[in-house]
């Protein structure tokens, strides 16, 4: 069975679930919290791809994995970041808005960054990027489900709430199922390259969250905003990266998804540890 028939439905469901949590005011938070929104978007859209480029170059990754690391770095924030922000006692409204806005903005930035990436590294392994197909797939699997979710919430808020409560519970298991399917399909390649890619992706994640936290302190954001920025910059939409890598309409190469699979595993470990440290320090200070 082609894994794309698992990947795309999961991505569509996750994006529809995101849309169910959104309301029009979430898109204008940039006017109410401009510093926090701009720091978060800069961290996701500019800083993270730059770190990915530096780390991938440092490790001299093979072109296929270089493309995969850049792909996960330029994707929007993951839908589970809202839950992580809530657990970390961050600014959930900011988290929702950042995820929503980045999901829209990356419809345009992903093609630009990945076009440059494939031109720089893809020729060596025969990888090219059909930009038109990428745009169409992103609109169909991301923008439309988000818009439909927003419309359902607007016209049927009670039903939307019920649906969202169910879908939110399957988001993380669905992502792990996705990672598991690709792990089985590419077991030999993942095992033989896990140390190299794991070190690269781990360094990418750690550098991103440390710089996001430092940048938030420098701008003097509140503690809640700072926690949310760290989570938003660290938690990327791995499902989208895997969908673009595996799609027969875009890259059509499951190996490009391997960095995203490893990223999905490590980001949950690192950010759950971050949440745990916050909870421990909060409990200790209140004792």
C-alpha positions in Angstrom: 0.0 0.0 0.0 1.3 3.4 -0.9 2.0 5.3 2.3 0.6 8.5 0.7 -2.9 7.1 1.3 -2.1 7.2 5.0 -0.2 10.5 5.0 -2.6 12.8 3.3 -5.8 11.8 5.2 -3.9 12.3 8.5 -2.6 15.7 7.4 -6.1 16.8 6.2 -7.6 15.7 9.6 -4.9 17.6 11.5 -5.5 20.8 9.5 -9.3 20.5 9.8 -8.8 20.1 13.6 -6.7 23.2 13.6 -9.4 25.1 11.7 -12.0 24.0 14.3 -10.0 25.8 17.0 -9.7 29.1 15.0 -11.8 32.2 14.9 -11.3 35.3 12.7 -9.8 37.2 15.7 -6.9 34.7 15.9 -5.5 36.2 12.7 -5.5 39.8 14.0 -3.6 39.0 17.2 -0.5 40.4 15.4 -2.1 43.8 16.0 -2.7 43.1 19.7 0.6 41.3 20.5 2.9 42.5 17.7 6.2 41.9 19.4 5.3 38.3 20.4 3.8 37.5 17.0 6.7 38.9 15.0 9.3 37.1 17.2 7.4 33.9 16.8 7.1 34.2 13.1 10.7 35.3 12.6 11.8 32.3 14.7 9.7 29.9 12.6 10.0 31.3 9.1 13.6 32.8 9.1 15.7 31.6 12.0 14.8 27.9 11.9 15.5 27.4 8.2 18.8 29.3 8.6 19.8 27.0 11.6 18.8 24.0 9.5 21.0 25.1 6.6 23.9 25.7 9.0 23.6 22.4 10.8 23.0 20.3 7.6 26.1 21.9 6.1 28.1 21.3 9.3 27.3 17.6 9.2 27.8 17.4 5.4 24.5 15.6 5.0 23.9 13.6 1.8 21.7 15.7 -0.6 18.6 13.6 0.1 18.8 14.1 3.8 19.9 17.8 3.4 16.7 18.4 1.5 14.7 16.6 4.2 16.1 18.6 7.0 15.4 21.9 5.1 11.9 20.7 4.4 11.0 20.0 8.0 12.6 23.4 9.1 10.5 25.5 6.7 7.1 23.8 7.5 4.7 25.7 9.7 4.1 25.0 13.4 2.6 21.7 14.5 -1.0 21.6 15.6 0.0 19.9 18.9 1.9 23.0 19.9 -1.3 24.5 21.4 -1.6 21.5 23.8 2.1 21.8 24.7 1.6 25.6 25.4 -1.3 24.8 27.7 0.7 22.2 29.6 3.6 24.7 29.9 1.2 27.4 31.2 2.1 29.5 28.2 0.0 31.9 26.1 -2.4 29.5 24.3 -4.1 32.2 22.3 -0.7 33.3 21.0 0.1 29.6 20.2 -3.1 29.2 18.2 -2.5 32.4 16.3 1.1 31.6 15.5 0.1 28.1 14.2 -2.7 29.6 12.1 -0.7 32.4 10.6 2.4 30.3 9.9 0.2 27.7 8.2 -0.9 30.4 5.8 2.4 32.2 5.3 4.3 29.0 4.6 2.0 28.3 1.6 4.3 30.8 0.0 7.6 30.5 1.8 7.9 26.7 1.6 8.0 26.7 -2.3 10.6 29.5 -2.2 12.9 27.9 0.3 12.6 24.4 -1.2 13.1 25.6 -4.7 16.4 27.1 -3.6 17.3 24.0 -1.6 16.7 21.6 -4.5 18.5 23.8 -6.9 21.5 23.7 -4.5 21.5 20.1 -3.6 18.9 18.2 -5.7 20.8 18.0 -9.0 23.4 15.6 -7.5 20.6 13.0 -6.8 18.2 13.9 -9.6 15.7 15.6 -7.3 13.7 18.6 -8.6 10.7 20.5 -7.3 7.5 20.9 -9.2 6.5 24.2 -7.6 3.0 24.3 -9.0 2.2 20.8 -7.7 3.5 21.7 -4.3 1.3 24.8 -4.2 -1.8 22.8 -5.3 -1.1 20.1 -2.7 -0.6 22.6 0.1 -3.8 24.4 -0.8 -5.8 21.1 -1.0 -4.4 19.5 2.1 -3.8 22.5 4.4 -5.6 25.7 3.4 -8.9 24.2 2.4 -9.2 21.9 5.6 -8.4 24.9 7.8 -11.0 27.1 6.0 -13.6 24.4 6.3 -12.8 24.0 10.0 -13.2 27.7 10.5 -16.6 27.7 8.6 -17.9 24.7 10.6 -16.9 26.5 13.9 -18.6 29.7 12.8 -21.9 28.1 11.8 -22.0 25.2 14.2 -19.9 26.0 17.2 -21.4 23.3 19.5 -20.8 20.5 16.9 -17.3 21.9 16.1 -16.4 21.7 19.8 -17.5 18.1 20.0 -15.6 17.2 16.8 -12.5 19.0 18.0 -12.4 17.2 21.3 -12.4 13.9 19.5 -9.8 14.9 16.8 -7.5 16.5 19.3 -7.1 13.2 21.1 -6.0 11.4 17.9 -3.5 14.1 16.7 -0.5 12.7 18.5 -1.3 9.0 18.0 -1.9 9.8 14.3 1.6 11.4 14.0 3.2 8.5 15.7 1.3 6.1 13.4 2.7 8.1 10.4 6.2 7.9 11.8 5.8 4.2 12.5 4.7 3.4 8.9 7.6 5.2 7.4 10.0 3.7 9.9 8.9 0.2 8.8 9.1 1.1 5.1 12.6 2.6 5.4 13.9 0.6 8.3 17.4 -0.1 6.8 18.0 3.4 5.7 16.8 4.9 9.0 18.9 2.5 11.1 22.1 3.0 9.0 21.8 6.8 9.1 20.1 7.4 12.5 23.2 8.5 14.3 24.1 11.1 11.7 20.5 12.4 11.1 19.6 12.1 14.8 22.6 14.3 15.8 21.8 16.8 13.1 18.1 17.1 13.9 18.8 17.1 17.7 21.3 19.9 17.3 18.8 21.8 15.1 16.0 21.4 17.8 18.2 22.4 20.7 19.7 25.4 18.9 16.3 26.5 17.8 14.7 26.4 21.3 17.7 28.0 23.0 17.8 30.9 20.5 14.0 31.3 20.6 14.2 31.6 24.3 17.1 34.0 24.2 15.5 36.1 21.5 12.2 36.3 23.6 14.2 37.4 26.7 16.0 40.0 24.6 12.7 41.4 23.3 11.4 41.3 26.9 8.4 39.2 26.3 6.4 37.9 29.2 7.1 34.5 30.7 3.9 33.0 29.1 4.8 34.5 25.7 8.4 33.2 26.0 7.3 29.7 26.8 4.9 29.7 23.8 7.6 31.0 21.4 10.0 28.3 22.4 7.4 25.6 21.8 6.2 27.1 18.5 9.7 27.4 17.1 10.6 23.9 18.2 7.4 22.1 17.1 7.0 21.8 13.3 4.3 20.2 11.2 6.1 16.9 10.6 3.0 15.5 8.8 3.2 18.2 6.1 6.9 17.5 5.6 6.3 13.8 5.3 3.3 14.4 2.9 5.4 16.6 0.6 8.3 14.2 0.6 6.2 11.1 -0.1 3.7 12.6 -2.5 3.9 11.4 -6.1 3.0 14.9 -7.1 5.9 16.6 -5.3 9.2 14.9 -4.3 7.9 11.3 -4.5 10.9 10.0 -2.4 10.2 8.6 1.1 13.9 9.0 2.0 13.4 12.8 2.1 10.8 12.2 4.9 13.3 10.4 7.2 14.6 13.7 8.9 11.0 14.7 9.5 10.3 11.3 11.1 13.3 11.5 13.4 12.4 15.2 14.1 8.8 14.2 15.1 10.2 11.8 17.7 12.9 14.1 19.1 10.7 17.2 19.2 8.2 15.5 21.4 11.0 14.2 23.7 12.8 17.6 24.0 9.6 19.7 24.3 8.0 17.3 26.8 11.2 17.6 28.8 11.0 21.4 28.6 7.4 21.2 29.8 8.4 18.9 32.6 11.2 21.3 33.7 8.7 24.2 33.8 6.2 22.2 35.9 8.9 21.0 38.3 10.3 24.6 38.8 6.7 25.9 39.2 5.9 23.3 41.8 9.3 23.9 43.6 8.7 27.6 43.8 5.2 27.2 45.1 6.3 24.7 47.8 
